[in-house]
């Protein structure tokens, strides 16, 4: 998610915690790759899963005024009451803000979550929707901008050798982001090296050590998906 405007609280809208155009909630709940050049066709691939990622990137300090609850949701109290799932609590009374405290009908939690709760940080606002995740805290170092090189690589590893091959691959200091996918190419990792020639050298070394091909997928076009928070 990339926004040119600061992403803090502005114009009376908390862009992290409230719904509305241009907010994080809007990005997560309406997440779609439709119209993303070269990406929307991935949805047809077997085993493909997409979910929104959130990165906090800012040159200075990022300070949250309160805890950020990524599991937050807004309950449709009127609907839940009409369905006899939610009731006023005469025992508990009201909270410090004069809001009536309520209790749930026994065993009604799942129905309230599924049918009467708008989850702020889940796709579609549904309990079953993919959850938005904070994908990274910390600096990002662009290997190319620093004179180096990086490349996404993949291997088809027999299931009974996966752990052993992962150990061999991960032993190389040039390797990062090694993870398993449910695909014929089931091991994916990134090579980051000082020179472009070192990419091929490291890939060939891994091939020699494992007896398996290392497929290289160099970057053809760069996309930035993120958002900025005003401190």
C-alpha positions as CSV (number, residue, x, y, z in Angstrom):
1,X,0.0,0.0,0.0
2,X,1.6,3.3,-1.1
3,X,0.1,6.6,-0.1
4,X,1.6,10.0,-1.0
5,X,-0.1,11.7,2.0
6,X,1.0,11.2,5.6
7,X,-0.7,8.3,7.2
8,X,-1.2,9.6,10.8
9,X,-4.4,11.1,12.3
10,X,-5.5,13.9,10.0
11,X,-8.8,15.5,9.1
12,X,-10.4,13.9,12.2
13,X,-9.7,10.4,10.8
14,X,-7.4,7.9,12.5
15,X,-5.9,6.3,9.4
16,X,-4.6,3.3,11.3
17,X,-7.8,2.4,13.2
18,X,-10.8,3.8,11.4
19,X,-12.5,2.8,8.2
20,X,-12.7,5.1,5.2
21,X,-11.0,5.8,1.9
22,X,-7.2,5.8,2.2
23,X,-7.0,4.1,5.6
24,X,-5.3,0.9,6.6
25,X,-8.7,-0.6,7.4
26,X,-9.9,0.1,3.9
27,X,-6.7,-1.4,2.4
28,X,-7.0,-4.6,4.4
29,X,-10.8,-5.1,4.1
30,X,-10.9,-4.4,0.3
31,X,-7.5,-6.0,-0.5
32,X,-7.3,-7.1,-4.2
33,X,-4.7,-7.6,-6.8
34,X,-7.1,-6.6,-9.6
35,X,-5.4,-4.1,-11.9
36,X,-1.9,-4.8,-10.5
37,X,0.2,-5.3,-13.6
38,X,1.4,-8.9,-13.9
39,X,0.1,-9.9,-10.4
40,X,-3.7,-10.4,-10.9
41,X,-3.1,-13.5,-13.0
42,X,-1.4,-15.3,-10.1
43,X,-4.8,-15.9,-8.5
44,X,-5.3,-18.7,-11.0
45,X,-2.2,-20.6,-9.9
46,X,-2.7,-23.7,-7.8
47,X,-1.8,-23.2,-4.1
48,X,-1.6,-19.4,-4.6
49,X,-2.5,-17.3,-1.5
50,X,-2.5,-13.5,-1.2
51,X,-3.0,-11.4,1.9
52,X,-2.4,-7.8,2.7
53,X,1.0,-6.9,4.3
54,X,1.6,-3.7,6.4
55,X,5.0,-2.1,6.8
56,X,5.7,0.8,9.1
57,X,8.4,2.9,7.3
58,X,9.4,6.3,8.5
59,X,12.7,8.2,8.7
60,X,12.1,9.2,12.4
61,X,10.4,7.5,15.4
62,X,7.0,5.9,15.1
63,X,4.9,6.3,18.2
64,X,1.5,4.8,18.8
65,X,-0.7,6.6,21.3
66,X,-2.3,3.2,22.3
67,X,-1.9,-0.5,21.7
68,X,-2.7,-1.5,18.1
69,X,-5.0,-4.4,18.2
70,X,-4.9,-6.2,14.8
71,X,-7.7,-8.5,16.0
72,X,-10.1,-5.6,16.6
73,X,-13.7,-5.8,15.4
74,X,-16.9,-3.8,15.7
75,X,-20.0,-5.7,16.8
76,X,-23.4,-4.9,15.3
77,X,-25.0,-4.7,18.7
78,X,-28.5,-4.0,17.3
79,X,-28.4,-7.0,15.1
80,X,-27.0,-9.3,17.8
81,X,-29.7,-8.1,20.2
82,X,-32.4,-8.7,17.7
83,X,-31.1,-12.2,17.2
84,X,-31.2,-12.8,21.0
85,X,-27.4,-13.2,21.2
86,X,-26.6,-10.1,23.2
87,X,-28.3,-8.8,26.3
88,X,-27.9,-5.9,28.8
89,X,-26.3,-6.8,32.0
90,X,-28.3,-5.4,35.0
91,X,-25.5,-6.7,37.3
92,X,-22.6,-5.0,35.5
93,X,-24.5,-1.8,34.8
94,X,-22.5,0.8,32.8
95,X,-18.9,1.6,32.1
96,X,-17.1,4.9,33.0
97,X,-18.3,6.3,29.7
98,X,-21.9,5.5,30.5
99,X,-22.1,2.7,28.0
100,X,-24.4,-0.2,28.9
101,X,-22.4,-3.4,29.6
102,X,-23.7,-6.5,28.0
103,X,-23.3,-10.3,28.1
104,X,-23.5,-12.9,25.4
105,X,-25.9,-15.8,25.2
106,X,-24.1,-19.0,26.1
107,X,-22.4,-20.6,23.1
108,X,-23.1,-17.6,20.8
109,X,-19.6,-16.4,20.3
110,X,-19.0,-18.0,16.9
111,X,-22.2,-16.7,15.5
112,X,-21.5,-13.2,16.7
113,X,-18.0,-13.3,15.2
114,X,-19.2,-14.7,11.9
115,X,-22.4,-12.8,11.3
116,X,-22.4,-9.7,13.5
117,X,-18.8,-8.5,13.7
118,X,-16.9,-6.3,11.3
119,X,-13.2,-7.2,11.7
120,X,-11.1,-4.1,10.9
121,X,-8.0,-5.9,9.8
122,X,-9.4,-8.9,7.9
123,X,-10.1,-9.1,4.2
124,X,-13.8,-8.4,3.7
125,X,-14.2,-7.6,7.4
126,X,-15.1,-11.2,8.0
127,X,-13.7,-13.6,10.6
128,X,-12.9,-16.0,7.8
129,X,-11.0,-13.3,5.8
130,X,-7.3,-13.3,5.5
131,X,-5.7,-11.3,8.3
132,X,-3.5,-8.3,7.6
133,X,0.0,-8.8,9.1
134,X,2.8,-6.5,10.1
135,X,5.4,-7.9,7.7
136,X,8.5,-6.0,8.9
137,X,9.8,-3.6,11.6
138,X,13.2,-2.2,10.9
139,X,15.4,-0.9,8.1
140,X,15.4,-2.1,4.5
141,X,18.8,-2.3,2.7
142,X,18.6,-2.2,-1.1
143,X,21.5,-4.4,-2.2
144,X,21.4,-2.9,-5.7
145,X,21.6,0.7,-4.5
146,X,24.6,-0.3,-2.4
147,X,26.4,-1.7,-5.5
148,X,25.5,-5.3,-4.9
149,X,22.9,-7.7,-6.3
150,X,20.0,-9.9,-5.3
151,X,17.9,-12.6,-6.9
152,X,14.9,-14.7,-6.1
153,X,15.6,-18.4,-6.5
154,X,13.6,-21.6,-6.3
155,X,14.3,-25.3,-6.1
156,X,12.2,-28.5,-6.5
157,X,13.3,-30.5,-3.5
158,X,12.1,-34.1,-2.8
159,X,10.0,-34.1,0.4
160,X,12.2,-36.6,2.1
161,X,15.3,-34.4,1.6
162,X,13.7,-31.0,2.3
163,X,15.2,-30.5,5.8
164,X,18.7,-31.6,4.8
165,X,18.6,-29.4,1.6
166,X,17.3,-26.4,3.7
167,X,20.3,-26.8,6.0
168,X,22.7,-26.8,3.1
169,X,21.1,-23.7,1.5
170,X,20.8,-21.8,4.8
171,X,24.5,-22.4,5.6
172,X,25.4,-19.9,2.8
173,X,25.6,-16.3,4.2
174,X,24.2,-15.0,0.9
175,X,20.8,-16.7,1.5
176,X,17.8,-15.0,3.1
177,X,14.0,-15.4,3.2
178,X,14.2,-19.2,2.7
179,X,10.7,-20.7,3.0
180,X,8.6,-23.6,1.8
181,X,5.7,-23.4,-0.7
182,X,3.0,-25.9,-1.6
183,X,4.2,-26.1,-5.2
184,X,6.4,-28.2,-7.5
185,X,9.0,-25.5,-6.8
186,X,8.7,-25.9,-3.0
187,X,11.8,-24.1,-1.7
188,X,12.2,-20.3,-2.4
189,X,14.9,-18.1,-1.1
190,X,16.7,-14.8,-1.9
191,X,20.4,-14.5,-2.7
192,X,22.0,-11.1,-1.8
193,X,25.6,-10.7,-2.9
194,X,28.3,-8.1,-3.4
195,X,28.3,-8.5,-7.2
196,X,26.0,-9.8,-9.9
197,X,28.5,-12.6,-10.7
198,X,28.3,-13.8,-7.2
199,X,24.7,-14.6,-7.6
200,X,25.4,-17.2,-10.3
201,X,28.5,-18.5,-8.4
202,X,26.5,-19.1,-5.2
203,X,23.6,-20.7,-7.1
204,X,26.0,-23.1,-8.9
205,X,27.7,-23.9,-5.5
206,X,24.3,-24.9,-4.0
207,X,23.5,-27.0,-7.1
208,X,26.8,-28.8,-6.7
209,X,26.2,-29.4,-3.0
210,X,22.6,-30.6,-3.3
211,X,22.5,-32.2,-6.8
212,X,19.4,-30.1,-7.5
213,X,18.8,-27.2,-10.0
214,X,18.6,-23.7,-8.6
215,X,16.2,-21.6,-10.8
216,X,17.0,-17.9,-10.8
217,X,14.2,-15.2,-11.1
218,X,15.9,-11.9,-11.4
219,X,13.9,-8.7,-10.9
220,X,12.4,-7.3,-14.1
221,X,10.2,-4.6,-12.7
222,X,10.0,-3.1,-9.2
223,X,6.8,-2.6,-7.3
224,X,6.4,-0.8,-3.9
225,X,3.5,-1.7,-1.7
226,X,3.6,0.0,1.7
227,X,2.2,3.0,3.6
228,X,3.8,5.9,5.5
229,X,2.9,7.0,9.0
230,X,3.4,10.6,10.2
231,X,5.2,10.7,13.5
